[in-house]
Amino acid sequence: MTKQKSKVPILKPDALSGNIKDFIDAINHQNDLACALVTTSYLEQCLATLLGQYFIQGSSTVQTLFDYTQQGILTEISSRSKFSYCLGLIGDKLFANLTTIGNIRNRFAHTHPEVTFEDLEIKTFCNRLTLPTAPDQNLLKHSFGTLTLELVSKPA
């Protein structure tokens, strides 16, 4: 039996923008868990797209950096944001927000039973985010969604 190599695409910016509907749908219509996971996944892909613009195009070695089945070093939001920050592609505030969003995602993904944006630790993380407006404690999910949408739509 031959092992198939997993291809994790690094999307071009125009292809990435075509996926914005799923991102917005997760913020507006999905439960808290789906919101956190889908939006963070989209931000991970945004970072892969950003980094991919500076790597050798079409290189299989570059592709393995983003491939979790190949133990790639750029498979998670934390490593992608750190690398982007160290290369000067994103600023301090965006890096801090991405780090916090990664923490929120991890809290959702690794907690049983399922948590919501009303969870004390999630609230604490959300309150660390640099938001375009002051957060309303009753709208933490909305604030999270607003911030992630702002991160996607504005360059560093």
N, CA, C and O of each residue as an XYZ file, in Angstrom:
624
protein
N       0.832     -1.170      0.000
C       0.000      0.000      0.000
C       0.884      1.243      0.000
O       1.744      1.399      0.867
N       0.673      2.116     -0.963
C       1.466      3.332     -1.046
C       0.850      4.451     -0.227
O      -0.363      4.654     -0.193
N       1.729      5.148      0.415
C       1.274      6.266      1.231
C       1.058      7.477      0.325
O       1.968      7.898     -0.388
N      -0.161      8.034      0.360
C      -0.441      9.216     -0.427
C       0.040     10.438      0.321
O      -0.168     10.572      1.526
N       0.686     11.325     -0.412
C       1.165     12.552      0.177
C       0.022     13.559      0.243
O      -0.675     13.793     -0.744
N      -0.157     14.142      1.404
C      -1.219     15.121      1.591
C      -0.786     16.455      1.019
O       0.312     16.929      1.309
N      -1.624     17.056      0.222
C      -1.354     18.381     -0.320
C      -2.199     19.386      0.431
O      -3.425     19.379      0.318
N      -1.563     20.239      1.186
C      -2.241     21.309      1.881
C      -1.943     22.568      1.082
O      -0.829     23.089      1.140
N      -2.924     23.061      0.340
C      -2.626     24.167     -0.570
C      -2.359     25.484      0.154
O      -2.971     25.790      1.178
N      -1.438     26.242     -0.402
C      -1.235     27.622      0.012
C      -2.013     28.425     -1.017
O      -1.588     28.565     -2.164
N      -3.144     28.944     -0.601
C      -4.027     29.627     -1.527
C      -3.463     30.973     -1.960
O      -2.801     31.663     -1.185
N      -3.732     31.326     -3.184
C      -3.410     32.659     -3.684
C      -4.417     33.627     -3.069
O      -5.520     33.214     -2.712
N      -4.060     34.906     -2.937
C      -4.975     35.870     -2.310
C      -6.381     35.896     -2.910
O      -7.361     36.001     -2.173
N      -6.493     35.802     -4.233
C      -7.830     35.855     -4.840
C      -8.650     34.611     -4.483
O      -9.863     34.710     -4.299
N      -8.016     33.462     -4.383
C      -8.723     32.238     -3.985
C      -9.122     32.306     -2.512
O     -10.199     31.847     -2.131
N      -8.262     32.873     -1.705
C      -8.546     33.011     -0.279
C      -9.756     33.919     -0.055
O     -10.611     33.624      0.780
N      -9.826     35.002     -0.788
C     -10.964     35.907     -0.618
C     -12.270     35.251     -1.036
O     -13.339     35.660     -0.582
N     -12.200     34.242     -1.892
C     -13.392     33.500     -2.275
C     -13.956     32.664     -1.142
O     -15.109     32.239     -1.207
N     -13.169     32.421     -0.109
C     -13.602     31.624      1.044
C     -14.172     32.471      2.177
O     -14.532     31.939      3.227
N     -14.256     33.764      1.978
C     -14.703     34.662      3.043
C     -16.132     34.367      3.493
O     -16.483     34.635      4.642
N     -16.958     33.820      2.606
C     -18.346     33.519      2.946
C     -18.418     32.550      4.131
O     -19.205     32.763      5.053
N     -17.611     31.497      4.113
C     -17.596     30.538      5.222
C     -17.167     31.210      6.526
O     -17.704     30.918      7.595
N     -16.207     32.099      6.423
C     -15.703     32.841      7.573
C     -16.825     33.687      8.183
O     -17.067     33.634      9.389
N     -17.495     34.453      7.351
C     -18.577     35.322      7.827
C     -19.752     34.496      8.339
O     -20.375     34.856      9.338
N     -20.057     33.398      7.664
C     -21.135     32.517      8.106
C     -20.841     31.955      9.496
O     -21.743     31.867     10.329
N     -19.597     31.576      9.754
C     -19.226     31.034     11.062
C     -19.426     32.065     12.161
O     -19.864     31.729     13.261
N     -19.108     33.312     11.867
C     -19.269     34.383     12.855
C     -20.745     34.644     13.133
O     -21.151     34.803     14.284
N     -21.533     34.685     12.083
C     -22.928     35.115     12.216
C     -23.929     34.005     12.503
O     -24.963     34.260     13.121
N     -23.645     32.771     12.067
C     -24.689     31.748     12.112
C     -24.302     30.441     12.805
O     -25.172     29.600     13.034
N     -23.059     30.250     13.137
C     -22.639     28.989     13.740
C     -22.562     29.124     15.263
O     -22.564     30.229     15.805
N     -22.494     27.980     15.932
C     -22.340     28.024     17.387
C     -20.933     28.527     17.743
O     -20.089     28.701     16.864
N     -20.696     28.753     19.014
C     -19.432     29.343     19.453
C     -18.218     28.499     19.072
O     -17.192     29.031     18.648
N     -18.341     27.186     19.224
C     -17.235     26.297     18.871
C     -16.893     26.424     17.387
O     -15.726     26.584     17.030
N     -17.885     26.356     16.542
C     -17.654     26.474     15.094
C     -17.085     27.851     14.757
O     -16.192     27.970     13.917
N     -17.597     28.875     15.404
C     -17.083     30.230     15.179
C     -15.589     30.291     15.469
O     -14.813     30.770     14.642
N     -15.189     29.813     16.624
C     -13.780     29.865     17.010
C     -12.908     29.024     16.084
O     -11.839     29.470     15.669
N     -13.353     27.816     15.758
C     -12.524     26.927     14.933
C     -12.451     27.383     13.481
O     -11.369     27.408     12.895
N     -13.581     27.740     12.897
C     -13.597     28.121     11.481
C     -12.869     29.443     11.261
O     -12.084     29.568     10.321
N     -13.123     30.427     12.120
C     -12.463     31.720     11.917
C     -10.953     31.618     12.146
O     -10.173     32.241     11.426
N     -10.547     30.843     13.134
C      -9.110     30.675     13.368
C      -8.467     29.913     12.209
O      -7.353     30.237     11.796
N      -9.148     28.925     11.694
C      -8.639     28.194     10.531
C      -8.464     29.127      9.338
O      -7.476     29.041      8.609
N      -9.428     30.013      9.149
C      -9.334     30.974      8.051
C      -8.136     31.906      8.259
O      -7.404     32.196      7.313
N      -7.940     32.369      9.482
C      -6.782     33.219      9.761
C      -5.471     32.463      9.548
O      -4.495     33.037      9.064
N      -5.446     31.180      9.907
C      -4.263     30.345      9.624
C      -3.978     30.332      8.131
O      -2.830     30.449      7.704
N      -5.048     30.186      7.337
C      -4.875     30.157      5.887
C      -4.411     31.522      5.365
O      -3.604     31.593      4.439
N      -4.924     32.602      5.963
C      -4.464     33.944      5.580
C      -2.962     34.090      5.816
O      -2.241     34.635      4.981
N      -2.507     33.600      6.956
C      -1.080     33.664      7.261
C      -0.267     32.802      6.299
O       0.820     33.203      5.883
N      -0.780     31.621      5.941
C      -0.083     30.768      4.970
C       0.010     31.483      3.629
O       1.044     31.432      2.963
N      -1.067     32.146      3.235
C      -1.069     32.892      1.979
C      -0.063     34.036      2.034
O       0.681     34.260      1.079
N      -0.040     34.762      3.156
C       0.919     35.854      3.320
C       2.351     35.327      3.224
O       3.161     35.849      2.459
N       2.654     34.294      4.001
C       4.010     33.732      3.977
C       4.360     33.156      2.616
O       5.487     33.300      2.142
N       3.388     32.503      1.989
C       3.617     31.889      0.684
C       4.044     32.874     -0.382
O       4.696     32.489     -1.353
N       3.692     34.130     -0.221
C       4.089     35.161     -1.186
C       5.596     35.422     -1.149
O       6.148     36.007     -2.081
N       6.258     34.993     -0.080
C       7.686     35.258      0.087
C       8.547     34.010     -0.053
O       9.769     34.079      0.080
N       7.925     32.882     -0.317
C       8.651     31.630     -0.491
C       8.778     31.283     -1.965
O       8.100     31.861     -2.814
N       9.640     30.347     -2.249
C       9.834     29.870     -3.619
C       8.535     29.252     -4.115
O       8.014     28.313     -3.513
N       8.020     29.782     -5.207
C       6.755     29.302     -5.764
C       6.917     27.899     -6.346
O       7.869     27.621     -7.075
N       5.969     27.021     -6.010
C       5.953     25.668     -6.562
C       6.931     24.695     -5.929
O       7.063     23.569     -6.409
N       7.612     25.086     -4.878
C       8.607     24.226     -4.236
C       7.927     23.185     -3.349
O       7.088     23.520     -2.514
N       8.296     21.932     -3.536
C       7.746     20.883     -2.677
C       8.267     21.030     -1.241
O       7.582     20.647     -0.293
N       9.454     21.573     -1.081
C       9.994     21.807      0.260
C       9.158     22.847      0.986
O       8.856     22.686      2.169
N       8.786     23.906      0.295
C       7.922     24.923      0.887
C       6.593     24.285      1.282
O       6.070     24.549      2.365
N       6.055     23.454      0.410
C       4.770     22.810      0.685
C       4.826     21.988      1.967
O       3.857     21.971      2.726
N       5.936     21.307      2.223
C       6.034     20.490      3.436
C       6.034     21.338      4.712
O       5.661     20.844      5.776
N       6.444     22.596      4.619
C       6.416     23.467      5.790
C       5.006     23.637      6.343
O       4.816     23.820      7.546
N       4.011     23.574      5.442
C       2.615     23.799      5.808
C       1.815     22.504      5.935
O       0.611     22.547      6.189
N       2.453     21.379      5.765
C       1.761     20.090      5.730
C       1.923     19.354      7.058
O       3.012     18.892      7.397
N       0.827     19.254      7.801
C       0.890     18.605      9.115
C       1.245     17.129      9.012
O       1.798     16.576      9.963
N       0.948     16.468      7.889
C       1.296     15.050      7.744
C       2.798     14.868      7.524
O       3.320     13.759      7.640
N       3.474     15.950      7.210
C       4.926     15.923      7.017
C       5.656     16.577      8.194
O       6.835     16.919      8.093
N       4.936     16.747      9.318
C       5.463     17.429     10.499
C       6.007     18.818     10.136
O       7.063     19.232     10.613
N       5.262     19.521      9.282
C       5.662     20.858      8.865
C       5.711     21.820     10.035
O       4.908     21.729     10.964
N       6.655     22.736      9.980
C       6.843     23.668     11.093
C       5.882     24.861     11.045
O       5.830     25.654     11.986
N       5.126     24.988      9.956
C       4.193     26.113      9.833
C       2.755     25.622      9.684
O       2.024     26.085      8.808
N       2.362     24.700     10.526
C       1.030     24.106     10.405
C      -0.016     24.741     11.318
O      -1.204     24.451     11.177
N       0.394     25.590     12.238
C      -0.535     26.143     13.223
C      -0.480     27.665     13.221
O       0.485     28.267     12.751
N      -1.524     28.267     13.749
C      -1.582     29.734     13.793
C      -0.419     30.310     14.597
O       0.097     31.374     14.254
N      -0.004     29.631     15.653
C       1.081     30.171     16.485
C       2.394     30.247     15.711
O       3.070     31.276     15.745
N       2.760     29.182     15.021
C       4.018     29.204     14.274
C       3.934     30.135     13.066
O       4.910     30.808     12.736
N       2.792     30.177     12.411
C       2.634     31.062     11.252
C       2.680     32.526     11.674
O       3.292     33.350     10.995
N       2.042     32.849     12.782
C       2.054     34.249     13.228
C       3.439     34.640     13.740
O       3.893     35.755     13.484
N       4.116     33.747     14.456
C       5.475     34.047     14.922
C       6.418     34.275     13.746
O       7.205     35.222     13.748
N       6.335     33.415     12.755
C       7.196     33.532     11.583
C       6.888     34.828     10.832
O       7.804     35.536     10.413
N       5.604     35.138     10.662
C       5.202     36.372      9.978
C       5.697     37.606     10.739
O       6.157     38.578     10.139
N       5.595     37.548     12.049
C       6.064     38.654     12.882
C       7.580     38.817     12.775
O       8.077     39.928     12.587
N       8.305     37.722     12.892
C       9.767     37.781     12.844
C      10.288     38.260     11.491
O      11.373     38.836     11.409
N       9.523     38.024     10.443
C       9.903     38.505      9.114
C       9.461     39.954      8.875
O       9.752     40.531      7.827
N       8.765     40.528      9.841
C       8.302     41.900      9.705
C       7.071     42.043      8.823
O       6.773     43.140      8.350
N       6.353     40.948      8.594
C       5.173     40.986      7.736
C       3.921     41.433      8.480
O       2.967     41.906      7.863
N       3.921     41.287      9.793
C       2.816     41.766     10.624
C       3.403     42.537     11.800
O       4.540     42.298     12.209
N       2.623     43.456     12.333
C       3.085     44.289     13.447
C       2.791     43.682     14.807
O       2.217     42.600     14.925
N       3.206     44.419     15.830
C       3.061     43.973     17.224
C       1.612     43.693     17.613
O       1.313     42.645     18.184
N       0.714     44.623     17.307
C      -0.683     44.477     17.727
C      -1.345     43.292     17.034
O      -2.062     42.516     17.666
N      -1.103     43.159     15.745
C      -1.682     42.034     15.020
C      -1.118     40.719     15.543
O      -1.857     39.748     15.707
N       0.173     40.681     15.804
C       0.788     39.472     16.365
C       0.164     39.120     17.718
O      -0.160     37.960     17.975
N       0.000     40.126     18.577
C      -0.606     39.884     19.891
C      -2.034     39.363     19.732
O      -2.431     38.434     20.435
N      -2.805     39.945     18.824
C      -4.180     39.486     18.593
C      -4.211     38.058     18.054
O      -5.031     37.250     18.491
N      -3.340     37.746     17.128
C      -3.300     36.392     16.572
C      -2.908     35.373     17.644
O      -3.439     34.262     17.671
N      -1.986     35.748     18.516
C      -1.592     34.865     19.617
C      -2.787     34.608     20.537
O      -3.025     33.472     20.947
N      -3.524     35.646     20.854
C      -4.703     35.508     21.709
C      -5.774     34.675     21.023
O      -6.397     33.826     21.658
N      -5.993     34.905     19.748
C      -6.973     34.119     18.995
C      -6.578     32.645     18.993
O      -7.439     31.773     19.107
N      -5.292     32.362     18.866
C      -4.820     30.981     18.957
C      -5.126     30.373     20.316
O      -5.496     29.203     20.408
N      -4.971     31.162     21.365
C      -5.299     30.683     22.720
C      -6.794     30.410     22.858
O      -7.196     29.426     23.479
N      -7.610     31.276     22.282
C      -9.063     31.073     22.311
C      -9.420     29.797     21.571
O     -10.206     28.986     22.063
N      -8.849     29.619     20.401
C      -9.099     28.417     19.601
C      -8.723     27.172     20.386
O      -9.469     26.193     20.407
N      -7.571     27.213     21.028
C      -7.114     26.046     21.786
C      -8.028     25.748     22.971
O      -8.278     24.585     23.288
N      -8.517     26.779     23.614
C      -9.451     26.573     24.735
C     -10.713     25.871     24.236
O     -11.203     24.939     24.874
N     -11.234     26.317     23.104
C     -12.414     25.674     22.529
C     -12.112     24.238     22.102
O     -12.897     23.329     22.374
N     -10.996     24.038     21.447
C     -10.690     22.738     20.863
C     -10.297     21.675     21.879
O     -10.470     20.483     21.626
N      -9.778     22.089     23.012
C      -9.237     21.123     23.968
C      -9.989     21.108     25.298
O      -9.436     20.718     26.327
N     -11.241     21.531     25.270
C     -12.037     21.551     26.499
C     -13.264     20.668     26.330
O     -13.975     20.739     25.328
N     -13.488     19.833     27.339
C     -14.696     19.018     27.367
C     -15.301     19.150     28.754
O     -14.567     19.000     29.730
N     -16.546     19.411     28.901
C     -17.527     19.600     27.839
C     -17.299     20.931     27.118
O     -16.511     21.769     27.557
N     -17.998     21.097     26.019
C     -17.858     22.269     25.162
C     -18.030     23.573     25.945
O     -18.913     23.687     26.795
N     -17.180     24.547     25.648
C     -17.276     25.866     26.263
C     -17.919     26.842     25.276
O     -18.111     26.527     24.102
N     -18.245     28.027     25.778
C     -18.812     29.083     24.938
C     -18.008     30.358     25.165
O     -17.055     30.375     25.944
N     -18.403     31.417     24.479
C     -17.740     32.696     24.687
C     -18.052     33.297     26.058
O     -17.490     34.331     26.421
N     -18.938     32.663     26.818
C     -19.234     33.100     28.182
C     -18.307     32.445     29.207
O     -18.341     32.812     30.381
N     -17.484     31.489     28.789
C     -16.501     30.845     29.655
C     -15.539     31.904     30.196
O     -15.094     32.771     29.445
N     -15.219     31.846     31.474
C     -14.373     32.853     32.114
C     -13.026     33.008     31.417
O     -12.577     34.131     31.186
N     -12.375     31.895     31.078
C     -11.073     31.983     30.413
C     -11.207     32.587     29.013
O     -10.365     33.383     28.597
N     -12.256     32.211     28.292
C     -12.499     32.771     26.964
C     -12.757     34.269     27.081
O     -12.234     35.049     26.284
N     -13.557     34.682     28.064
C     -13.821     36.109     28.284
C     -12.522     36.858     28.546
O     -12.305     37.944     28.009
N     -11.664     36.278     29.368
C     -10.383     36.910     29.684
C      -9.557     37.097     28.420
O      -8.990     38.167     28.198
N      -9.487     36.055     27.588
C      -8.759     36.164     26.320
C      -9.392     37.229     25.429
O      -8.685     38.069     24.874
N     -10.709     37.202     25.286
C     -11.402     38.177     24.423
C     -11.148     39.605     24.881
O     -11.018     40.513     24.059
N     -11.079     39.802     26.177
C     -10.829     41.146     26.700
C      -9.396     41.616     26.442
O      -9.114     42.808     26.556
N      -8.504     40.717     26.102
C      -7.128     41.084     25.748
C      -7.010     41.536     24.295
O      -6.031     42.177     23.912
N      -8.010     41.200     23.498
C      -7.955     41.555     22.083
C      -8.053     43.058     21.898
O      -8.807     43.734     22.597
N      -7.288     43.569     20.957
C      -7.368     44.974     20.606
C      -8.482     45.106     19.595
O      -8.321     44.763     18.424
N      -9.618     45.606     20.057
C     -10.817     45.674     19.239
C     -10.970     47.044     18.599
O     -10.435     48.034     19.098
N     -11.703     47.098     17.492
C     -11.951     48.388     16.865
C     -12.829     49.292     17.730
O     -12.761     50.516     17.616
N     -13.654     48.696     18.594
C     -14.476     49.429     19.556
C     -14.380     48.690     20.880
O     -13.962     47.533     20.922
N     -14.763     49.351     21.953
C     -14.721     48.712     23.271
C     -15.656     47.506     23.290
O     -16.774     47.586     22.782
N     -15.210     46.384     23.874
C     -16.048     45.189     23.887
C     -17.239     45.317     24.831
O     -17.136     45.892     25.914
N     -18.336     44.783     24.408
C     -19.531     44.682     25.235
C     -19.532     43.263     25.790
O     -19.499     42.303     25.019
N     -19.569     43.115     27.088
C     -19.489     41.790     27.701
C     -20.565     40.841     27.193
O     -20.370     39.625     27.212
N     -21.693     41.368     26.741
C     -22.762     40.515     26.235
C     -22.558     40.130     24.780
O     -23.302     39.312     24.238
N     -21.559     40.713     24.152
C     -21.348     40.464     22.730
C     -19.939     39.944     22.451
O     -19.337     40.314     21.444
N     -19.409     39.098     23.323
C     -18.037     38.622     23.161
C     -17.837     37.863     21.863
O     -16.818     38.037     21.195
N     -18.803     37.018     21.494
C     -18.681     36.284     20.227
C     -18.659     37.268     19.063
O     -17.868     37.117     18.131
N     -19.522     38.269     19.118
C     -19.554     39.269     18.057
C     -18.228     40.033     18.006
O     -17.701     40.284     16.922
N     -17.685     40.406     19.174
C     -16.415     41.120     19.216
C     -15.294     40.274     18.626
O     -14.456     40.772     17.874
N     -15.287     38.992     18.974
C     -14.287     38.071     18.418
C     -14.421     38.045     16.897
O     -13.429     38.152     16.176
N     -15.646     37.903     16.422
C     -15.892     37.859     14.983
C     -15.516     39.156     14.297
O     -14.938     39.139     13.211
N     -15.841     40.288     14.922
C     -15.512     41.594     14.357
C     -14.008     41.751     14.226
O     -13.508     42.202     13.195
N     -13.296     41.381     15.268
C     -11.848     41.496     15.236
C     -11.244     40.594     14.170
O     -10.403     41.043     13.392
N     -11.655     39.339     14.120
C     -11.064     38.439     13.131
C     -11.389     38.916     11.724
O     -10.555     38.790     10.828
N     -12.578     39.459     11.510
C     -12.924     40.009     10.203
C     -12.040     41.209      9.890
O     -11.596     41.374      8.754
N     -11.784     42.046     10.891
C     -10.910     43.195     10.681
C      -9.485     42.743     10.351
O      -8.830     43.333      9.491
N      -9.011     41.708     11.025
C      -7.668     41.198     10.747
C      -7.546     40.685      9.326
O      -6.500     40.832      8.695
N      -8.599     40.092      8.827
C      -8.572     39.555      7.466
C      -8.631     40.681      6.437
O      -8.001     40.588      5.383
N      -9.372     41.728      6.729
C      -9.615     42.751      5.725
C      -8.576     43.872      5.700
O      -8.537     44.642      4.741
N      -7.737     43.983      6.726
C      -6.757     45.061      6.774
C      -5.345     44.506      6.776
O      -5.055     43.543      7.486
N      -4.469     45.103      5.990
C      -3.061     44.681      6.051
C      -2.432     45.125      7.357
O      -2.930     46.027      8.031
N      -1.308     44.466      7.709
C      -0.615     44.796      8.950
C      -0.222     46.244      8.919
O       0.379     46.741      9.872
